């Protein structure tokens, strides 16, 4: 199993709860566990989650993790207690994974993938997967195909596609919103793909006929943010008409609202 260095200087669970409790109120939707580093390395993680559960009322808990520590049984079991978990998975090929994530030498991506699949089968909360695309590394047809095959075996509520939005620690570059959208179309349309990275995105302002709108949404459900970046004004008006005529409907996944063809939803209902 992979090994990861543990934190040695930490704040206590009691101190965290004392700081957190006064800020809990009806306007707090989610308590996010994150860090300047990897939050699952916190040695008292399981105890912290238990104590947050004791004071949080209806507020949900979320952790953002690079997934490497899922190979640790204690971390695996601790994350099962959270309401939401967001796991990173940037590549399947070992060489690409190492170039993007610069992991500890003992970390094996195949072990991480195996544990992610196992976790997804027993986890009862909302599971999100995050993929960070880097130009020339994991944006190839081959790597996306490998990611697609793995993701079809993982029971995720949503899969977020992003790219580099701020200066990285080493010389790599991101991809454009248009390239993100094109990458999203390479995934199986049964996967709940969402393009999460829109900072610095340039509008495409393309024309879409009614048929093209329906075909596009059938391949990949889009949010209104996506629509505003992809469609020109005439196409947006066409979409609005399709919504009014119930040919396009809205579907909520997590805290996001997607537009999908009505026939697409009917097909899924029949499968159920």
Order of alpha helices (4+ residues) and beta strands (2+ residues): alpha-beta-alpha-beta-alpha-beta-alpha-alpha-beta-alpha-beta-alpha-beta-alpha-alpha-alpha-beta-beta-alpha
